[in-house]
Structures are given as structure tokens and as C-alpha cells.
Amino acid sequence: MASINEEMKTLVSQERLGFLATTCSDGSPNLSPKGLTFILDDQHLIIGEIRSPASVANLRERPIAEVNVVNPVLRKGFRFKGPCVVHDEGPEFEHLSSFLREQGARSTIRSIIVMRVEKAAPIISPVYDTGATEAEVRQQWLDRINRANKK
């Protein structure tokens, strides 16, 4: 089992938006953004599911997934892989719901996905292969966003 380090914890807490990849019954991928992605402890991610019945159905049949959390401006992040358990009622659901509320969740949570992280790896854009610094990449993307907003 992989350990979630401090750098990963910081990024996930800052971003909160994870992209959950599951597999459909026909073998095709299902990718769903999850705005309630948090670190539960050193080995587990927790995701509040609001409106993703396909992701939940997929996990009930094939309980392994990948979650990517990326800082879109720095173009760096982490991928987490592992088996998942879906909770949608009972004491564990209530306990985990309280945890999500403490983290700031305000939406109605239909179910909660807990991933045991077995693999964790960095995601780093090829833009860094040129020797660019984080400050340069940040400025490039902020300039791009500002140009797009002026149109």
C-alpha cells in the first residue's frame, strides 16, 4: 500500500477537484470530476458523490479506480490507484459524511467513495522538460487565462 505524503496532502487539500476514472461493464472508461475529494488518512482518499450514479455502479461491479488531482495552473499533480468501497447508508456513511462536512462539504451527498491507495505517482506536464520553472509555467497559464477572458 502506498503512503500519501505531505506534498500529496497539500495538493489535494488545495485543489479538492479530483477526476475519478472507473470502468464501465462494456470495458469502456468513465471519467467523472469530483469536487469533494479529500485525504482521509495516510492510506485513503475519500470522495463525496453527489450526482454520479454511473461511477458508483461501476465501482460496485469493478471496485478499482484511479483518481487524478492536478493543479491546472502549475500543471502538476498526483494520480492515486486502488480499490474502492462505496458507502451510502449506515453508521460508516454517517461518520464519513461528518468528516466531509468538517472539510466544508455543503452539497447533498448521496454516497461516499473510500479508496485505499495502493499506488501513488506524480503527474508532471512535459512543459517542465524544457527546463521551465513553476513560476514560469504559472505565469504562462495566467497570461493565457487573462487573454481568454478578454475575448
N, C-alpha and C positions, 0 to 999 in steps of 0.2 A: 504494500500500500504506500502511496506517495504521501509525503507530508506537505501541507500547504504552508509555505514560508511567509515571512513578514512582507516581502515585496508583493507577493500574490494577494495577501490580505489587504494591503493598502490599495492596490489597483481595483480589486473587486468592490471594496467599500466606497471608493471614489466614483466608480462607473455605474455600478448596480445593474446595467443592462448586459445581460448575457444572451448568447444565441445558442439555443438548445437544439441539437441535431439528434433525431431519432430515426428509426427505420420503419416504414410502412409494411403492411402484410404482403404487398407485392414486391418488396425489396427496394422500393424507391425511397429516396431520402425525404425527410420532413424537417425543415428548419423553421424555428419559431423564436422570435425575440421575447425575452423575459425580463421585464423591468424590475422584478423583485428577486434579484439574485444576490445572495449573501453567503458569507462564510459562517458555518455553524460551529465548527471547531477545527482542529489541525488536520482532520481527515475527511471532513464532509462539507459539501455545498448544500444550501437549502434554497429552493425556488418556490415562490408563491405563484400558483397557477390561477389565473383569473378567467381567461377565455381561450383555452387551447385544448379542446376535447380530443383532437387527433393526436396531440403529443402524449396525453395521458393514456389513451387507448393503445398507442404504440408501446409505451413503457410497460403497460400491463401484460402485453404479449411478448415483448422483447425488452427486458429491463436493463438495457445498457445504452449509454448515451455519451455524447460529448457536449461540453459547454465551452464556448469561446467568449472571453471578456476582453475587449480591446479598447484602449484609449484612441479614439478616431483621429485626434489631432497629432499625437505623438506616433501613431501607427505602430504601437507596441501593445502586447497583452499576453494572455496565457490561455492555453487550452487544457481542459480537465476532462478525463475519461474515467468512466466507472459504472458499476451497477447502481440502479436507482430503485427506490421504494416510493410508492405513491400513497399518501395518507389523505383521506377525505372525510373521516369521522373518528370519533372516539377520543380517549384521553391523550394519545400521542398527537393527534391532529390539533387538539385544543392547546397543548403545550407548545407545539411548533408555531401555531397561529399567534400565540402570545409573544413568542420570540420575534416573529416578523413585525408585529405591531410595535414592539420596542425599537425596532430598526427604522420605523417610520412608515410602514405599510398602512395605507388608508383604504385601499380598494377591497371589495368583497372577494375573499379568497375561497375558491371552490375546492381546491386540493393543494397539497404541498408535496413537492418532489424533494427527496433527500438523496444525494449522490455520494457514494463512498468513493473518494478519489483514489484510483489505482495508478493513474498516470497523470503527470502534470508537466507541461513543457511551455517554453516561451514561444510567442508569436512575434516576429520582428520583420517589418517591411524590408524589402530589398533596397529601399531608398537609403538605408544605412550602409549598404555595400559600397557606396561611393565615398564613404568617409564623412557623411553628413552628421552633424551633432543633433541632439534632441532640440536644442534651441533653434537651429536652422530649419528642421522639419516642422516644428511648431509654427514658426513664422511663415513658412511656405503655405501651410494649410490655413492659417488665419488670413493671409492675404487672399487665398483662393475663396474662402468663405465671404470675405468682405466684397470681393469683385462680384460674386454671385448675388449677394444681397443688393447691390447697386443696380442690377439689371431690371 
